[in-house]
Amino acid sequence: VLFALWRRLRRPGAMRSVSYAVFCPVVAYASCLLDDTMPSFSLGTDSVRAMGASEDARLKWEETVFLGVPSNSSARASLEYITSKPHVAGTKGDFEMAQYVQDAFRSAGISDAVIDPQPVLLSYPVSSSLELVDELGRVVGKASLAEEVLASDSTSDTWWRNHSFNGYAPSGKATAPMVYANFGLPEDFEALRAAGVQVRGAIVIMRYGMCFRGLKAMNAQKEGAAAAIIYSDPEQDGYAQGSVYPGGPWRPESSVQRGSTQFNSLCAGDPARAYAPHGKSVEEVCGLSQDELIPQIPVLPLSYGDARPLLEALGGPQAPPAWQGALRITYRMGPTKNVSARLNVTNKFQKSPVWNVIAKIPGSLPADRDQPVILGNHRDAWVYGAADPNSGTAQLLEVARGLGALLKKGWKPLRTIVLCSWSGEEYGLLGS
């Protein structure tokens, strides 16, 4: 893929065509090994295969220099450092990783590398609780809301393991019967109506999958739910798929999927437009207010270990076969009988900066012909972000090293190249 991009950069006749926006990791189908062994690639496109078979496929000196620089050991070192501490958007760790990326760009030989702060609206967890209570208000069950510490993984013991949350979910309390809405799709709520199950005023529990979590929260809110719970079912992400971590890649019993609940299909980016570089309000930009772009009911993410007792408490009609997950129970639509769920979520909202890192290599074309090539990847994570996103950040830094090696030999691109390490993506594409 990089070879094809390089060919585009080298062709003056291509300079009038569209700009290229490429987001790392740039992957076709690859086995990316981090132990100094040779990775294998299957690019999977006829055009690239034809290019490789053509007479023009012979490497030029620039290409030889560029391709000789990236290494698995260097990528591994970058990834290990970036994932050495949590770096949630807007936190101290996020800024420290921005500094690391800036230093890496400059060390590679790209001198024009700046940290570009963007003020945005963010939210962070304070506390949460989830209980099952009987008709007299007595607690009969309580969710741990904590991820297990693993002896084999020192990164599992972090403040964030006890503070899982959904970005932009508001603070709120609710005590109500629960109903199960499968994946939280519009047709799932229609099925509940057809079965005579009342959603209005209830706490809705839904499983991850099939649609973005922000849409699940939005659909539950539209149906009049008092609160929403979103859990990872092992059918989609757990033992039904294979061995769970640390014995395999799938989600273990206490693990929680974090993520934003912004309604970003309505309008992505900062829901407050706190930066407002154009002086316009969010209403002028999006046609919607801030409150219309984020949930107005509390939302809580849950592990399948914590979800199981809640689902076991459901009564009502048996859920259709397509609604049955991989927990060893009979899934029912609800509502709960003789018990209610009591949910209490406290999150804080604040306007603060996230830090993009932007590196530029000026092109040699006149300004009126220059169409920059942008290579970008986000850097912020809900905790450490080893796979998403920083497997991509490690590759972005290898590309920077290759380009820096060319710059040191006097090379200059035709088009301007811009390398971007974005922050705030996890909340809703804030930095980019």
Solvent accessible surface area in square Angstrom, and as a share of the most:
residue,aa,sasa,rsa
1,V,62,0.35
2,L,56,0.28
3,F,43,0.18
4,A,22,0.17
5,L,25,0.13
6,W,12,0.04
7,R,2,0.01
8,R,106,0.39
9,L,14,0.07
10,R,82,0.30
11,R,98,0.36
12,P,81,0.51
13,G,67,0.64
14,A,13,0.10
15,M,1,0.00
16,R,175,0.64
17,S,44,0.29
18,V,109,0.63
19,S,62,0.40
20,Y,57,0.22
21,A,69,0.54
22,V,31,0.18
23,F,131,0.54
24,C,11,0.07
25,P,59,0.37
26,V,43,0.25
27,V,83,0.47
28,A,31,0.24
29,Y,161,0.61
30,A,38,0.30
31,S,52,0.34
32,C,80,0.48
33,L,72,0.36
34,L,53,0.26
35,D,88,0.46
36,D,102,0.53
37,T,65,0.38
38,M,167,0.74
39,P,26,0.16
40,S,73,0.47
41,F,129,0.54
42,S,59,0.38
43,L,59,0.29
44,G,39,0.37
45,T,62,0.36
46,D,113,0.59
47,S,77,0.50
48,V,23,0.13
49,R,139,0.51
50,A,64,0.49
51,M,38,0.17
52,G,49,0.47
53,A,91,0.71
54,S,49,0.32
55,E,132,0.59
56,D,64,0.33
57,A,23,0.18
58,R,161,0.59
59,L,93,0.46
60,K,70,0.30
61,W,131,0.46
62,E,26,0.12
63,E,2,0.01
64,T,76,0.44
65,V,33,0.19
66,F,11,0.05
67,L,87,0.43
68,G,65,0.62
69,V,33,0.19
70,P,54,0.34
71,S,43,0.28
72,N,30,0.15
73,S,57,0.37
74,S,28,0.18
75,A,3,0.03
76,R,127,0.46
77,A,60,0.46
78,S,10,0.06
79,L,29,0.14
80,E,119,0.53
81,Y,97,0.37
82,I,0,0.00
83,T,22,0.13
84,S,65,0.42
85,K,75,0.32
86,P,37,0.23
87,H,0,0.00
88,V,1,0.01
89,A,1,0.01
90,G,15,0.15
91,T,34,0.20
92,K,157,0.67
93,G,8,0.08
94,D,0,0.00
95,F,73,0.30
96,E,39,0.18
97,M,0,0.00
98,A,0,0.00
99,Q,75,0.33
100,Y,56,0.21
101,V,0,0.00
102,Q,23,0.10
103,D,80,0.42
104,A,27,0.21
105,F,0,0.00
106,R,116,0.42
107,S,90,0.58
108,A,10,0.08
109,G,28,0.27
110,I,2,0.01
111,S,97,0.63
112,D,67,0.35
113,A,0,0.00
114,V,73,0.42
115,I,41,0.21
116,D,48,0.25
117,P,71,0.45
118,Q,49,0.22
119,P,63,0.40
120,V,0,0.00
121,L,10,0.05
122,L,0,0.00
123,S,0,0.00
124,Y,16,0.06
125,P,9,0.06
126,V,70,0.40
127,S,63,0.41
128,S,41,0.27
129,S,36,0.23
130,L,0,0.00
131,E,27,0.12
132,L,15,0.08
133,V,4,0.02
134,D,27,0.14
135,E,143,0.64
136,L,136,0.68
137,G,35,0.34
138,R,149,0.54
139,V,73,0.42
140,V,86,0.49
141,G,26,0.25
142,K,143,0.60
143,A,13,0.10
144,S,79,0.51
145,L,20,0.10
146,A,31,0.24
147,E,27,0.12
148,E,110,0.49
149,V,65,0.38
150,L,35,0.17
151,A,118,0.92
152,S,93,0.60
153,D,26,0.14
154,S,104,0.67
155,T,57,0.33
156,S,21,0.13
157,D,90,0.47
158,T,23,0.14
159,W,134,0.47
160,W,27,0.10
161,R,51,0.19
162,N,68,0.35
163,H,39,0.17
164,S,8,0.05
165,F,4,0.02
166,N,0,0.00
167,G,0,0.00
168,Y,0,0.00
169,A,0,0.00
170,P,26,0.16
171,S,55,0.36
172,G,19,0.19
173,K,159,0.67
174,A,12,0.09
175,T,80,0.47
176,A,9,0.07
177,P,58,0.36
178,M,0,0.00
179,V,0,0.00
180,Y,0,0.00
181,A,0,0.00
182,N,8,0.04
183,F,19,0.08
184,G,0,0.00
185,L,29,0.14
186,P,84,0.53
187,E,108,0.48
188,D,8,0.04
189,F,1,0.00
190,E,90,0.40
191,A,32,0.24
192,L,0,0.00
193,R,116,0.42
194,A,88,0.68
195,A,46,0.36
196,G,68,0.65
197,V,9,0.05
198,Q,117,0.52
199,V,8,0.05
200,R,155,0.56
201,G,41,0.40
202,A,6,0.04
203,I,0,0.00
204,V,0,0.00
205,I,0,0.00
206,M,0,0.00
207,R,1,0.01
208,Y,14,0.05
209,G,26,0.25
210,M,144,0.64
211,C,30,0.18
212,F,67,0.28
213,R,40,0.15
214,G,0,0.00
215,L,50,0.25
216,K,0,0.00
217,A,0,0.00
218,M,20,0.09
219,N,18,0.09
220,A,0,0.00
221,Q,52,0.23
222,K,141,0.60
223,E,43,0.19
224,G,18,0.17
225,A,6,0.04
226,A,35,0.27
227,A,0,0.00
228,A,0,0.00
229,I,0,0.00
230,I,0,0.00
231,Y,0,0.00
232,S,1,0.00
233,D,1,0.00
234,P,0,0.00
235,E,62,0.28
236,Q,57,0.25
237,D,32,0.17
238,G,0,0.00
239,Y,73,0.28
240,A,58,0.45
241,Q,86,0.38
242,G,32,0.31
243,S,70,0.45
244,V,46,0.26
245,Y,95,0.36
246,P,79,0.50
247,G,67,0.64
248,G,18,0.17
249,P,118,0.74
250,W,82,0.29
251,R,47,0.17
252,P,32,0.20
253,E,113,0.51
254,S,27,0.18
255,S,19,0.12
256,V,8,0.05
257,Q,43,0.19
258,R,26,0.09
259,G,0,0.00
260,S,2,0.01
261,T,0,0.00
262,Q,0,0.00
263,F,6,0.03
264,N,43,0.22
265,S,78,0.51
266,L,83,0.41
267,C,21,0.12
268,A,39,0.31
269,G,9,0.09
270,D,1,0.00
271,P,0,0.00
272,A,16,0.13
273,R,22,0.08
274,A,31,0.24
275,Y,66,0.25
276,A,34,0.27
277,P,105,0.66
278,H,88,0.39
279,G,67,0.64
280,K,104,0.44
281,S,49,0.32
282,V,11,0.07
283,E,86,0.38
284,E,117,0.52
285,V,60,0.35
286,C,25,0.15
287,G,61,0.58
288,L,47,0.23
289,S,32,0.20
290,Q,58,0.26
291,D,81,0.42
292,E,88,0.39
293,L,0,0.00
294,I,7,0.04
295,P,1,0.00
296,Q,89,0.40
297,I,20,0.10
298,P,11,0.07
299,V,1,0.00
300,L,3,0.01
301,P,0,0.00
302,L,0,0.00
303,S,4,0.03
304,Y,6,0.02
305,G,24,0.23
306,D,20,0.10
307,A,0,0.00
308,R,83,0.30
309,P,66,0.41
310,L,6,0.03
311,L,2,0.01
312,E,93,0.42
313,A,28,0.22
314,L,11,0.05
315,G,13,0.12
316,G,25,0.24
317,P,59,0.37
318,Q,109,0.48
319,A,4,0.03
320,P,47,0.30
321,P,123,0.77
322,A,82,0.64
323,W,13,0.04
324,Q,43,0.19
325,G,16,0.16
326,A,25,0.20
327,L,11,0.05
328,R,180,0.66
329,I,35,0.18
330,T,67,0.39
331,Y,1,0.00
332,R,84,0.31
333,M,10,0.05
334,G,0,0.00
335,P,55,0.35
336,T,10,0.06
337,K,136,0.58
338,N,109,0.56
339,V,30,0.17
340,S,25,0.16
341,A,0,0.00
342,R,84,0.31
343,L,1,0.00
344,N,51,0.26
345,V,5,0.03
346,T,51,0.30
347,N,12,0.06
348,K,101,0.43
349,F,74,0.31
350,Q,71,0.31
351,K,132,0.56
352,S,19,0.12
353,P,49,0.31
354,V,0,0.00
355,W,35,0.12
356,N,3,0.01
357,V,0,0.00
358,I,24,0.12
359,A,0,0.00
360,K,95,0.40
361,I,4,0.02
362,P,82,0.52
363,G,15,0.14
364,S,63,0.41
365,L,24,0.12
366,P,75,0.47
367,A,98,0.76
368,D,132,0.68
369,R,80,0.29
370,D,32,0.17
371,Q,57,0.25
372,P,54,0.34
373,V,5,0.03
374,I,69,0.35
375,L,6,0.03
376,G,1,0.01
377,N,6,0.03
378,H,23,0.10
379,R,0,0.00
380,D,0,0.00
381,A,2,0.02
382,W,25,0.09
383,V,23,0.13
384,Y,37,0.14
385,G,15,0.14
386,A,52,0.41
387,A,81,0.63
388,D,92,0.48
389,P,6,0.04
390,N,0,0.00
391,S,38,0.25
392,G,0,0.00
393,T,1,0.00
394,A,2,0.01
395,Q,64,0.28
396,L,0,0.00
397,L,6,0.03
398,E,7,0.03
399,V,12,0.07
400,A,1,0.00
401,R,85,0.31
402,G,0,0.00
403,L,8,0.04
404,G,0,0.00
405,A,23,0.18
406,L,0,0.00
407,L,49,0.24
408,K,143,0.60
409,K,129,0.55
410,G,66,0.64
411,W,34,0.12
412,K,115,0.49
413,P,3,0.02
414,L,45,0.23
415,R,3,0.01
416,T,20,0.12
417,I,6,0.03
418,V,15,0.09
419,L,1,0.00
420,C,3,0.02
421,S,1,0.00
422,W,41,0.14
423,S,0,0.00
424,G,0,0.00
425,E,49,0.22
426,E,30,0.13
427,Y,1,0.00
428,G,3,0.03
429,L,82,0.41
430,L,10,0.05
431,G,10,0.10
432,S,76,0.49
